[in-house]
Amino acid sequence: MPISMFQASVPVLTRGLRSLSAILEKAMASAEARKIDPTVLVGARLSPDMFSLGRQVQIASDTAKGAAARLAAVEVPSWPDTETNFAELQARIAKTIDYLATFKAEQMDGAEDRAITLKTAEGDIAGTGQSFLLNFALPNFFFHLATAYGILRHNGVAVGKRDFLGAP
């Protein structure tokens, strides 16, 4: 039996967000134990020309909710990017997980062949739902998830591969 667009998206994105939430929990505990101002970690970057940890979380959230909405052919909700601390980032992740939980598999039936156009600053990305999910949404989501992980690991937070992969 082939995998559905729902199966390839919502559970995968939800698991990634749960892993991200657990990683942020470890970061908060690490900051407290090491007596580091948590906002230093939220604002940390791997490179001066890359986004901060906080922005990585926001983009992972946006990518997850946008992927599900586009595959289900519903309007993508717009949320302001105002999170500045771990509690707010955790609330954003929880809100995204709750949003993903509203989708049913039937909403994405046929999405693999549905035309999807994503408007970006660099230009439109057009293709089928399957190409959108596999060639843009999931890679983009995991790029920002991995970058958030890398920022925290680089800043001494004790996280490892198992944290990134999350619970099955």
C-alpha positions as CSV (number, residue, x, y, z in Angstrom):
1,M,0.0,0.0,0.0
2,P,1.5,3.4,-0.9
3,I,2.1,6.0,1.7
4,S,-0.4,8.8,1.8
5,M,0.5,12.5,1.7
6,F,-1.0,12.7,5.2
7,Q,1.2,9.9,6.5
8,A,4.3,11.5,4.9
9,S,3.6,14.9,6.4
10,V,1.6,15.4,9.5
11,P,3.1,12.6,11.7
12,V,6.6,13.4,10.5
13,L,6.2,17.2,11.2
14,T,4.6,16.5,14.5
15,R,7.4,14.2,15.6
16,G,10.0,16.7,14.6
17,L,8.3,19.5,16.5
18,R,8.1,17.3,19.6
19,S,11.8,16.6,19.3
20,L,12.4,20.4,19.0
21,S,10.3,21.0,22.1
22,A,12.3,18.4,24.0
23,I,15.6,19.9,22.8
24,L,14.4,23.4,24.0
25,E,13.6,21.9,27.4
26,K,17.1,20.7,27.7
27,A,18.4,24.1,26.6
28,M,16.4,25.8,29.3
29,A,17.7,23.4,31.9
30,S,21.2,23.8,30.7
31,A,21.0,27.6,30.8
32,E,19.7,27.4,34.4
33,A,22.3,24.9,35.5
34,R,25.1,26.9,33.9
35,K,23.7,30.3,35.0
36,I,23.4,31.6,31.5
37,D,20.8,34.1,30.6
38,P,18.3,32.0,28.4
39,T,17.9,34.9,26.0
40,V,21.5,34.5,25.0
41,L,20.7,31.0,23.7
42,V,17.5,32.2,22.0
43,G,19.5,34.8,20.2
44,A,22.4,32.5,19.4
45,R,23.5,31.8,15.8
46,L,25.9,29.4,14.1
47,S,27.2,32.2,11.9
48,P,26.6,36.0,11.9
49,D,24.7,35.7,8.6
50,M,22.4,33.0,9.8
51,F,19.1,33.3,11.7
52,S,19.0,33.0,15.5
53,L,17.7,30.0,17.4
54,G,14.4,31.8,17.9
55,R,14.0,32.4,14.2
56,Q,14.9,28.8,13.4
57,V,12.0,27.6,15.6
58,Q,9.6,30.1,14.0
59,I,10.5,29.0,10.5
60,A,10.2,25.3,11.5
61,S,6.7,26.1,12.8
62,D,5.8,28.1,9.7
63,T,7.0,25.3,7.4
64,A,5.0,22.7,9.3
65,K,1.8,24.6,9.4
66,G,2.2,25.8,5.8
67,A,2.9,22.3,4.5
68,A,-0.2,20.8,6.1
69,A,-2.4,23.7,5.0
70,R,-1.2,23.7,1.4
71,L,-1.6,19.9,1.1
72,A,-5.1,20.1,2.5
73,A,-5.9,23.1,0.2
74,V,-6.8,25.4,3.1
75,E,-5.5,28.9,3.8
76,V,-2.2,29.0,5.7
77,P,-2.7,30.7,9.1
78,S,-0.5,33.7,9.7
79,W,1.1,34.0,13.1
80,P,3.3,36.9,14.2
81,D,6.9,36.1,14.9
82,T,7.1,37.7,18.3
83,E,8.6,35.0,20.4
84,T,11.7,36.1,22.4
85,N,12.1,33.5,25.1
86,F,11.9,29.7,25.6
87,A,8.4,29.8,27.1
88,E,7.1,31.7,24.0
89,L,8.9,29.4,21.6
90,Q,7.5,26.3,23.4
91,A,4.0,27.8,23.2
92,R,4.5,28.4,19.4
93,I,5.6,24.7,19.0
94,A,2.6,23.5,21.0
95,K,0.2,25.7,18.9
96,T,1.7,24.2,15.7
97,I,1.3,20.7,17.0
98,D,-2.3,21.4,17.9
99,Y,-2.9,22.9,14.5
100,L,-1.4,19.8,12.8
101,A,-3.7,17.6,14.9
102,T,-6.8,19.3,13.2
103,F,-6.0,17.7,9.9
104,K,-7.5,14.4,8.7
105,A,-6.0,12.1,6.1
106,E,-9.0,12.6,3.8
107,Q,-8.2,16.3,3.5
108,M,-5.0,15.4,1.8
109,D,-6.3,12.7,-0.5
110,G,-5.1,13.5,-4.0
111,A,-2.7,16.2,-2.8
112,E,0.2,14.4,-4.4
113,D,-1.0,15.6,-7.8
114,R,-2.5,18.9,-6.7
115,A,-0.8,22.0,-8.1
116,I,0.8,24.0,-5.3
117,T,2.6,27.3,-5.8
118,L,4.6,28.7,-2.9
119,K,5.5,32.4,-3.2
120,T,8.9,33.2,-1.8
121,A,11.2,36.3,-1.8
122,E,13.4,34.5,-4.4
123,G,10.4,33.7,-6.7
124,D,7.6,31.2,-6.9
125,I,8.1,27.5,-6.3
126,A,5.5,25.6,-8.3
127,G,4.8,21.9,-8.6
128,T,2.7,19.1,-7.4
129,G,1.9,18.4,-3.8
130,Q,4.3,15.5,-3.7
131,S,7.2,17.5,-5.1
132,F,6.3,20.4,-2.8
133,L,6.4,18.1,0.3
134,L,9.4,15.9,-0.7
135,N,11.6,18.6,-2.3
136,F,10.8,21.7,-0.4
137,A,8.7,21.4,2.8
138,L,10.3,18.5,4.5
139,P,13.9,19.5,3.6
140,N,13.3,23.0,4.7
141,F,11.6,21.9,8.0
142,F,14.6,19.6,8.8
143,F,17.1,22.2,7.8
144,H,15.7,24.6,10.4
145,L,15.3,21.8,13.0
146,A,18.9,20.7,12.5
147,T,20.1,24.3,12.6
148,A,18.3,24.8,15.9
149,Y,19.9,21.6,17.2
150,G,23.3,22.7,16.0
151,I,23.0,26.2,17.6
152,L,22.3,24.6,21.0
153,R,24.9,21.9,20.6
154,H,27.5,24.5,19.6
155,N,26.5,26.5,22.8
156,G,27.2,23.5,25.1
157,V,23.7,22.1,25.5
158,A,24.0,18.4,26.0
159,V,21.9,17.1,23.2
160,G,22.7,14.2,20.8
161,K,21.3,12.4,17.8
162,R,18.7,10.6,19.9
163,D,17.3,14.0,21.0
164,F,17.1,15.1,17.4
165,L,15.4,12.0,16.2
166,G,12.9,12.0,19.1
167,A,10.8,9.2,20.4
168,P,9.2,6.8,17.9
